[in-house]
Structure formats: C-alpha cells, structure tokens
Amino acid sequence: MVWNGVFSRCAVALMAVVAFGGVAIQAAEVARYDNYRLYRVTPQSEEQLRAVTAMEQASDSLIFLETARKVGDRFDIVVAPHKLADFTETLEADYIQHQVIDENVQNAFDQERTRITNKRAKGTFDWSDYHTLEEIHAWLDKLASEHSEVELLDAGRSHQNRTLKGVKLSYGEGRPGVFIEGGIHAREWISPATVTYILNELVNSEDAQVRALAEKFDWYVFPSVNPDGYAYTFQVNRLWRKTRKPYGPFCYGADPNRNWDFHWAEQGTSNNACADTYAGPQAFSEVETRSLSAFVEKLRGKLGAYIAFHSYSQLLLFPYGHTGEHSPNHKDLNEIAEATVKSLAKRYGTQYKYGNVYDAIYPASGSSVDWSYGAQDVKIAYTYELRPDSDAWNGFVLPPNQIVPTGEETLDSLVTLLEESSARGYYDAKN
C-alpha cells in the first residue's frame, strides 16, 4: 500500500468499450514504460523534501513508487523519457541527491508478463505464480464446491460489473468473525496471492495451530476487492492502483483506500482526479467501497478483527491514519503488533516495523481499516504491508518464488496476532 503516486495518464490510449467474458471492459493499448527511468531521490532538508513532494501534484509524467516520510528518507520515482531533462535539472538546481536505479523499467514488466503467459498454458492454480481475477474466482468456486464449510459470498458489483467475490469459512455459527481484505490497490499483486494462500491453509492445513485458528473464528475472505483495477493491471497497465470509474475525459478511478467514510479526505489524499491518491468526489463515491462497506455493516457485532493486506514495505499498521492522536486501545494494538512481527520473523528472518499509520508511514485518511475501527467498532484492525522491504526499487513486481514464503510467514504472524488479541479478551463478547 505504498499510497502516494501519480499515474501518467498519457501512457494509455483508450480505444473502445467491448464485451469480454460477460464483463464490460475498456479495450486499450498495453501501457508500456520503455526507457522510463527509475530514480532514487533523497532530500537532505525540509526545503528539499517539500520540493520533491510538490512534484507529485505538478507533473503527470512522474510515478511515485515510494514516498519519503521525513528528511533523509528516499523517494523512488519513475520518470517518463520526455520529462528526464526537466526532472534532473530541477533536482540539480536544488542540490537534491539522486541516482538512477533502473534505466528501463519496462524490462521487469516484460519478463513478468512472459513468465505468466507461459505458466497460464498449464492451467493450474497454485502459488508458484500470480493469477488473474478470473482464475482466482474460479478457484473460490471450486473451493466452495469441494468443502461444505466454505460458502461463496457476493458483496456486490464493481463499476464494470465484476463480482466482489469472497467466501465464508465456518466450522460452526456464532464464532467471532475475522474479515480479510485483499487487493484494494490493484498493482499490489502479492496481496491477493497471500490472501488466497492463507485461505487455502485455513481450509486444508493439517498443522495443529492453523487448524485451531481456522476453527476458532468465522472467516470472511475477499482476495480482490478492486476487481476492475486488478484486471486492468493484467490487461493494460501493470502500475495501475485505483478503481476504473471515469472522472472526465482523461482521468479514471479513485483510490479505494482513501474513499471510506471515516475522516474522509482530511489527510494524505488528493483532490486531483488523475492522482493515485484521489479520494473521490465524496466518501463512498466508488461502488466497490460502497458495496463492501454495506456488506461489512451487515456483520456489525459479529466481527472481532478486520485485517487488510497491501504491499510493500514490510510494515504492520493500525489506526489512526487521519491523526497522530492515539486510538483508545493504542497500547494493546502496539503490543499485539510487536508480538506479531516477532512471530513473523522467526521462519525466514523477515523484519517488519509496526505502529499507527500516521506515525509509522504517513498521514492517510479514509482507509478501510480506519473505517472498520472507527465506524464499525472493530477494535482489532490492522494493515499488513507485505514483502519486499522499502529498499526494493520496484516492490510491486515481487518475484513469484517469494509468494509461498510470504504466505507462510504471514500466516505464522496471523496466528500470533489473533492469539494475542484473544488473550486480551477482545473476542469474549462475540462468543
């Protein structure tokens, strides 16, 4: 959930609206990033930090993959070829440290696309590579057909009429509920992959701890809650983040993790419809967030935890994002997070940081996790920022050989997170 960024609207030439597999999609040329360079920029003063941050709003030819939180942190910025001279001239004029990390970011996307295309011919669903939305939905259908404890869920339709499909996993009614959200940001492919991995383990694992976890809760699992955006990253633009609702002739989508009706648009959002952090014209303007929130509201009083999966930076975050003021149970959330990241590190040594969103990453309001906490009274509410860590130059293109390790260590940590919160009595009222 590396939230800040600006999508180059000039990168995609929209062609027509066609029917494909019963879903209306916009046929478009595949967005390519040939000769787009990746720069790592490190401001050394508050003035330099403000100067680089201002570039986000000033140019539609820069894509911010990583945004500095303070002086000395780095920005990772993809720069269009026609913008290179202006970009570097601005940095050099202000003596801002910068270096080229990649001369041509398209190469990584080409390799990824070729690999996935070759694997697709095999027709298998496993966690050796990433899957399309259609493949994920077909797997959910199959899981429900083969396991009586798995029930298909439909939380509504997207702007382009795709299903917000999930499942309920339950070994007995009346247990405290855990809501798992994946894929709200389209380009974060490791999120749906990790969510489906965890779901598969909850259903099929014979490990005693995992079995106990699976049977203690009612699970509501939605691997891809931004289906239009996720499909678009496979079909057109690998770096797309938002929904696909049109806003004017050139701009599409709002950030679905800035669109929830809890301190909407107060912090860390944009009012520019072309920006990656565009909060929308009003809260719940996007049918995806409006539909999903309505589904969650029907579970009011049943949910003990709401957990969202994003990437990247290896962080475990909790409310609030709109203010630095601590939440009422901040101490518990912080202590649970500390135990959780220690548990996560045991298997592979993967190091996570943790904290409330506002302090640990940057101000950001209108998120699903803050809404579930503040509006729905779900007091165990966390966001995972999955692999890789923040030093990766393009963490959205995580090699597929890291899917299973990511899933394994995340499930380890989830066991701890729910055990620790259970030990503090958070689910007693829901038993």
C-alpha positions as CSV (number, residue, x, y, z in Angstrom):
1,M,0.0,0.0,0.0
2,V,2.6,2.5,-1.0
3,W,0.0,5.1,-1.3
4,N,1.4,8.2,-2.9
5,G,1.9,8.5,-6.6
6,V,0.8,10.0,-9.9
7,F,-0.3,7.9,-12.8
8,S,0.8,9.1,-16.2
9,R,-2.5,9.5,-18.0
10,C,-0.7,9.9,-21.3
11,A,0.6,6.3,-21.0
12,V,-2.7,4.7,-22.0
13,A,-4.6,5.3,-25.2
14,L,-8.2,4.2,-24.7
15,M,-9.7,2.5,-27.7
16,A,-13.3,1.3,-27.2
17,V,-15.7,-0.5,-24.9
18,V,-16.2,-4.1,-25.7
19,A,-17.7,-7.2,-24.1
20,F,-15.3,-9.8,-22.8
21,G,-16.4,-12.8,-20.8
22,G,-19.7,-11.1,-19.9
23,V,-17.9,-8.1,-18.4
24,A,-17.7,-4.7,-19.9
25,I,-14.1,-3.6,-20.2
26,Q,-12.2,-0.8,-21.9
27,A,-10.0,-2.2,-24.6
28,A,-6.8,-0.3,-24.5
29,E,-3.2,-0.4,-25.8
30,V,-1.0,-2.0,-23.2
31,A,0.8,0.8,-21.3
32,R,4.5,0.4,-21.8
33,Y,7.3,2.1,-19.9
34,D,10.1,1.8,-22.4
35,N,13.0,4.0,-21.4
36,Y,11.2,5.2,-18.3
37,R,13.9,5.5,-15.7
38,L,13.7,4.9,-12.0
39,Y,15.4,7.5,-9.8
40,R,16.1,7.3,-6.1
41,V,15.9,10.8,-4.6
42,T,17.0,11.6,-1.1
43,P,16.2,15.0,0.3
44,Q,18.6,16.3,3.0
45,S,16.5,19.3,4.2
46,E,12.9,20.2,4.8
47,E,13.0,22.5,1.9
48,Q,14.2,19.7,-0.4
49,L,11.5,17.4,1.0
50,R,8.8,19.9,0.2
51,A,10.3,20.5,-3.3
52,V,10.2,16.8,-4.3
53,T,6.8,16.2,-2.7
54,A,5.4,19.1,-4.8
55,M,6.4,17.3,-7.9
56,E,3.6,14.8,-7.4
57,Q,0.9,17.4,-8.0
58,A,2.8,19.3,-10.6
59,S,3.5,16.6,-13.2
60,D,1.6,13.7,-14.7
61,S,4.8,12.1,-16.0
62,L,6.2,11.0,-12.7
63,I,5.1,7.9,-10.8
64,F,6.0,7.8,-7.1
65,L,6.6,4.2,-6.1
66,E,7.9,5.2,-2.7
67,T,7.4,8.5,-0.9
68,A,9.8,9.9,1.7
69,R,8.2,10.4,5.2
70,K,11.0,12.6,6.5
71,V,14.3,14.2,5.7
72,G,16.8,11.5,4.9
73,D,14.2,9.0,3.6
74,R,14.1,8.3,-0.1
75,F,11.6,8.8,-2.9
76,D,11.6,6.2,-5.7
77,I,10.2,7.9,-8.8
78,V,9.6,6.6,-12.3
79,V,10.2,9.3,-14.9
80,A,8.9,9.4,-18.4
81,P,11.6,9.9,-21.1
82,H,10.3,13.4,-22.2
83,K,10.4,14.6,-18.6
84,L,14.0,13.5,-17.9
85,A,15.7,16.7,-18.7
86,D,13.3,18.9,-16.6
87,F,13.3,16.4,-13.7
88,T,17.1,16.2,-13.4
89,E,17.6,19.9,-13.9
90,T,15.2,20.7,-11.1
91,L,17.0,18.3,-8.7
92,E,20.4,19.6,-9.6
93,A,19.3,23.2,-9.2
94,D,18.3,22.5,-5.7
95,Y,21.3,20.2,-5.0
96,I,19.0,17.3,-4.2
97,Q,20.7,13.9,-4.1
98,H,19.6,11.5,-6.7
99,Q,20.7,8.4,-8.6
100,V,19.4,6.2,-11.4
101,I,18.4,2.8,-10.2
102,D,17.0,1.4,-13.4
103,E,17.5,2.7,-17.0
104,N,14.4,0.9,-18.4
105,V,11.6,-0.2,-16.0
106,Q,9.8,-1.9,-18.8
107,N,12.2,-4.8,-18.8
108,A,10.9,-6.2,-15.5
109,F,7.3,-6.0,-16.7
110,D,8.2,-7.8,-19.9
111,Q,9.8,-10.6,-18.0
112,E,6.9,-10.9,-15.7
113,R,4.3,-11.0,-18.5
114,T,6.2,-13.6,-20.5
115,R,6.5,-15.9,-17.4
116,I,2.9,-15.6,-16.5
117,T,1.8,-16.2,-20.1
118,N,3.9,-19.3,-20.3
119,K,2.5,-20.6,-17.0
120,R,-1.1,-19.9,-17.9
121,A,-0.9,-22.6,-20.6
122,K,-0.6,-25.2,-17.8
123,G,-4.0,-24.3,-16.4
124,T,-3.1,-25.0,-12.7
125,F,-3.9,-22.9,-9.7
126,D,-1.1,-22.9,-7.2
127,W,1.2,-20.3,-5.5
128,S,4.2,-20.6,-7.9
129,D,3.0,-17.5,-9.7
130,Y,0.3,-14.8,-9.8
131,H,-3.2,-15.4,-11.1
132,T,-5.8,-13.3,-13.0
133,L,-9.1,-12.3,-11.4
134,E,-10.9,-15.0,-13.4
135,E,-8.6,-17.7,-12.1
136,I,-9.0,-16.5,-8.5
137,H,-12.8,-16.5,-8.8
138,A,-12.8,-20.0,-10.4
139,W,-10.6,-21.3,-7.6
140,L,-13.0,-19.8,-5.0
141,D,-15.9,-21.6,-6.8
142,K,-14.0,-24.8,-6.7
143,L,-13.1,-24.5,-3.0
144,A,-16.8,-23.9,-2.1
145,S,-17.9,-26.9,-4.2
146,E,-15.4,-29.2,-2.6
147,H,-15.8,-28.1,1.1
148,S,-19.1,-27.8,2.9
149,E,-17.6,-25.4,5.4
150,V,-16.9,-22.9,2.6
151,E,-19.7,-20.7,1.4
152,L,-19.5,-18.3,-1.6
153,L,-20.1,-14.6,-0.8
154,D,-21.2,-11.8,-3.2
155,A,-20.6,-8.3,-1.8
156,G,-21.8,-6.6,-4.9
157,R,-20.6,-5.5,-8.3
158,S,-17.8,-3.2,-9.5
159,H,-18.1,-0.3,-11.8
160,Q,-17.5,-2.6,-14.7
161,N,-19.9,-5.2,-13.3
162,R,-17.4,-7.6,-11.9
163,T,-18.3,-9.5,-8.8
164,L,-16.8,-8.6,-5.4
165,K,-16.4,-12.3,-4.7
166,G,-15.4,-13.8,-1.4
167,V,-16.1,-16.8,0.8
168,K,-17.1,-17.5,4.4
169,L,-15.2,-20.3,6.1
170,S,-17.0,-21.5,9.2
171,Y,-16.9,-24.6,11.3
172,G,-19.9,-23.6,13.4
173,E,-22.0,-20.5,13.6
174,G,-21.7,-17.8,16.3
175,R,-17.9,-17.7,16.5
176,P,-16.2,-14.3,16.4
177,G,-15.6,-13.1,12.8
178,V,-12.4,-12.2,11.1
179,F,-12.7,-10.1,7.9
180,I,-9.8,-10.5,5.4
181,E,-9.5,-7.9,2.7
182,G,-7.0,-8.2,-0.2
183,G,-6.2,-6.3,-3.4
184,I,-7.8,-3.0,-2.7
185,H,-4.8,-1.4,-4.6
186,A,-4.7,-3.0,-8.0
187,R,-1.0,-3.3,-8.6
188,E,-0.2,-4.9,-5.3
189,W,-0.3,-8.5,-6.7
190,I,1.2,-10.1,-3.6
191,S,-1.9,-9.2,-1.6
192,P,-4.4,-11.4,-3.4
193,A,-1.8,-14.1,-3.6
194,T,-1.2,-14.0,0.1
195,V,-4.9,-13.9,0.9
196,T,-5.6,-17.0,-1.2
197,Y,-2.6,-18.8,0.3
198,I,-3.9,-18.2,3.8
199,L,-7.4,-19.2,2.9
200,N,-6.1,-22.5,1.3
201,E,-4.2,-23.2,4.5
202,L,-7.2,-22.5,6.7
203,V,-9.2,-25.0,4.7
204,N,-6.6,-27.7,4.1
205,S,-3.7,-27.4,6.5
206,E,-3.2,-30.3,9.0
207,D,-0.9,-28.1,11.2
208,A,-2.4,-28.1,14.7
209,Q,-2.1,-24.3,15.3
210,V,-3.5,-23.5,11.9
211,R,-6.4,-25.9,12.4
212,A,-7.2,-24.4,15.8
213,L,-7.1,-20.9,14.3
214,A,-9.4,-21.9,11.4
215,E,-12.0,-23.5,13.7
216,K,-12.0,-20.7,16.3
217,F,-13.3,-18.0,14.0
218,D,-15.8,-17.4,11.2
219,W,-13.7,-16.1,8.3
220,Y,-14.9,-13.7,5.7
221,V,-12.3,-13.6,3.0
222,F,-12.2,-11.4,-0.1
223,P,-9.0,-11.7,-2.1
224,S,-9.6,-8.9,-4.6
225,V,-12.0,-6.0,-3.6
226,N,-10.9,-3.8,-6.5
227,P,-11.6,-6.3,-9.3
228,D,-11.7,-3.8,-12.2
229,G,-8.3,-2.3,-11.2
230,Y,-6.7,-5.7,-10.7
231,A,-7.9,-6.9,-14.1
232,Y,-6.6,-3.7,-15.6
233,T,-3.1,-4.4,-14.3
234,F,-3.1,-7.7,-16.2
235,Q,-4.7,-6.4,-19.4
236,V,-3.3,-2.8,-19.7
237,N,-1.2,-1.1,-17.1
238,R,0.9,-3.0,-14.5
239,L,1.2,0.1,-12.3
240,W,-2.5,0.9,-12.0
241,R,-3.6,1.5,-8.5
242,K,-7.2,2.9,-8.4
243,T,-10.7,1.9,-9.5
244,R,-11.8,2.4,-13.1
245,K,-14.7,4.8,-12.8
246,P,-14.2,7.7,-15.3
247,Y,-13.7,11.2,-14.0
248,G,-13.6,13.4,-17.0
249,P,-12.1,12.6,-20.4
250,F,-8.6,11.6,-19.2
251,C,-8.8,10.6,-15.6
252,Y,-10.0,7.3,-14.2
253,G,-10.7,5.9,-10.8
254,A,-10.4,7.0,-7.2
255,D,-8.1,5.5,-4.6
256,P,-10.4,2.9,-2.9
257,N,-8.3,3.1,0.3
258,R,-9.0,6.8,0.6
259,N,-12.7,6.6,-0.2
260,W,-14.2,5.3,3.1
261,D,-16.5,7.4,5.2
262,F,-14.3,8.0,8.2
263,H,-12.5,11.3,8.3
264,W,-12.7,11.2,4.5
265,A,-10.2,13.4,2.6
266,E,-8.7,15.0,5.7
267,Q,-5.1,13.8,5.4
268,G,-2.9,12.2,2.8
269,T,-5.3,12.5,-0.2
270,S,-5.5,14.4,-3.4
271,N,-8.4,16.3,-5.0
272,N,-6.8,15.8,-8.4
273,A,-8.8,13.1,-10.2
274,C,-5.7,12.0,-12.1
275,A,-3.7,11.4,-8.9
276,D,-3.2,8.0,-7.5
277,T,-4.4,9.2,-4.1
278,Y,-7.6,10.9,-5.4
279,A,-10.1,10.4,-2.6
280,G,-13.1,10.7,-5.0
281,P,-15.7,13.5,-5.1
282,Q,-17.2,12.3,-1.9
283,A,-16.9,9.4,0.6
284,F,-18.1,6.1,-0.9
285,S,-18.3,7.6,-4.4
286,E,-16.9,4.2,-5.7
287,V,-19.4,1.4,-5.9
288,E,-16.7,-1.0,-4.7
289,T,-16.2,0.7,-1.4
290,R,-19.9,1.4,-1.0
291,S,-20.9,-2.2,-1.6
292,L,-18.1,-3.7,0.5
293,S,-18.9,-1.3,3.4
294,A,-22.6,-2.3,3.2
295,F,-21.6,-6.0,3.4
296,V,-19.4,-5.3,6.4
297,E,-22.2,-3.3,8.1
298,K,-24.4,-6.3,8.0
299,L,-21.8,-8.1,10.1
300,R,-21.8,-5.5,12.8
301,G,-21.4,-7.1,16.2
302,K,-20.1,-10.3,14.6
303,L,-16.6,-9.1,13.6
304,G,-13.7,-9.3,16.1
305,A,-11.0,-8.3,13.6
306,Y,-10.6,-6.6,10.2
307,I,-7.3,-7.2,8.5
308,A,-6.2,-5.7,5.2
309,F,-3.3,-6.9,3.1
310,H,-1.2,-4.4,1.0
311,S,2.3,-4.1,-0.3
312,Y,5.0,-3.1,0.0
313,S,7.5,-2.0,2.8
314,Q,7.1,-4.8,5.5
315,L,5.0,-2.9,8.0
316,L,2.2,-3.8,10.3
317,L,0.0,-0.7,10.8
318,F,-3.0,0.1,12.9
319,P,-5.4,3.1,13.4
320,Y,-5.3,6.0,13.1
321,G,-4.2,7.4,9.7
322,H,-6.0,10.8,9.9
323,T,-4.4,12.0,13.1
324,G,-1.4,11.5,15.3
325,E,-3.7,11.2,18.3
326,H,-3.6,7.6,19.6
327,S,-6.6,5.4,19.4
328,P,-8.3,4.3,22.7
329,N,-6.6,0.9,22.7
330,H,-3.4,2.0,21.2
331,K,-1.3,0.3,23.8
332,D,-2.9,-3.1,23.1
333,L,-2.6,-2.7,19.4
334,N,1.0,-1.7,19.7
335,E,1.8,-4.7,22.0
336,I,0.0,-7.1,19.7
337,A,1.8,-5.8,16.7
338,E,5.2,-6.2,18.5
339,A,4.4,-9.8,19.2
340,T,3.1,-10.4,15.7
341,V,6.2,-9.1,13.9
342,K,8.5,-11.1,16.1
343,S,6.5,-14.2,15.2
344,L,6.7,-13.3,11.5
345,A,10.4,-13.0,11.6
346,K,11.0,-16.5,13.1
347,R,10.7,-18.5,9.9
348,Y,12.8,-16.5,7.4
349,G,14.1,-13.6,9.4
350,T,11.9,-11.1,7.6
351,Q,11.9,-7.8,9.5
352,Y,8.8,-5.7,9.9
353,K,8.3,-2.4,11.6
354,Y,5.0,-1.5,13.2
355,G,3.0,1.4,14.5
356,N,-0.1,3.6,14.0
357,V,-0.5,4.7,10.4
358,Y,0.0,8.4,10.9
359,D,3.4,8.0,12.7
360,A,4.7,4.8,11.1
361,I,4.2,5.6,7.5
362,Y,2.4,9.0,6.8
363,P,-0.9,10.7,7.2
364,A,-3.7,8.9,5.3
365,S,-7.4,9.2,5.9
366,G,-10.4,7.4,4.5
367,S,-9.0,3.8,4.7
368,S,-11.0,0.7,5.1
369,V,-9.2,-0.3,8.3
370,D,-9.7,3.1,10.0
371,W,-13.4,2.9,9.0
372,S,-13.8,-0.6,10.4
373,Y,-12.2,0.6,13.6
374,G,-13.8,4.0,13.9
375,A,-17.2,3.5,12.3
376,Q,-17.9,-0.2,13.0
377,D,-16.2,-0.6,16.4
378,V,-13.9,-3.4,15.2
379,K,-11.1,-2.9,17.7
380,I,-8.6,-5.3,16.2
381,A,-7.8,-3.6,12.9
382,Y,-4.5,-4.0,11.1
383,T,-2.9,-3.4,7.7
384,Y,-0.1,-5.6,6.5
385,E,2.4,-4.0,4.1
386,L,3.9,-7.2,2.7
387,R,7.2,-8.0,1.1
388,P,9.5,-6.6,-0.1
389,D,11.0,-4.1,2.3
390,S,11.2,-0.4,1.4
391,D,14.6,-0.7,-0.1
392,A,13.3,-2.6,-3.1
393,W,13.3,-0.4,-6.2
394,N,10.0,-1.8,-7.6
395,G,8.3,-3.8,-4.9
396,F,5.1,-4.3,-6.9
397,V,7.0,-6.7,-9.1
398,L,7.8,-9.3,-6.4
399,P,9.4,-12.5,-7.8
400,P,6.9,-15.4,-7.7
401,N,9.3,-17.5,-5.7
402,Q,8.5,-15.2,-2.8
403,I,4.8,-15.9,-2.8
404,V,4.9,-19.0,-0.7
405,P,7.4,-17.7,1.8
406,T,5.4,-14.5,2.2
407,G,2.3,-16.6,2.8
408,E,4.0,-18.9,5.3
409,E,5.4,-16.1,7.5
410,T,2.3,-14.1,7.3
411,L,0.1,-17.0,8.4
412,D,2.6,-17.6,11.3
413,S,2.1,-14.0,12.3
414,L,-1.7,-14.1,11.9
415,V,-1.8,-17.0,14.4
416,T,0.1,-14.8,16.9
417,L,-2.0,-11.7,16.2
418,L,-5.3,-13.4,16.8
419,E,-4.0,-15.4,19.8
420,E,-2.6,-12.3,21.4
421,S,-5.8,-10.3,20.9
422,S,-7.8,-13.2,22.1
423,A,-5.7,-13.4,25.3
424,R,-6.7,-9.8,25.9
425,G,-10.4,-10.6,25.8
426,Y,-11.2,-8.9,22.5
427,Y,-13.5,-11.7,21.3
428,D,-15.2,-12.7,24.6
429,A,-18.3,-10.6,23.9
430,K,-18.7,-12.2,20.5
431,N,-18.6,-15.9,21.6
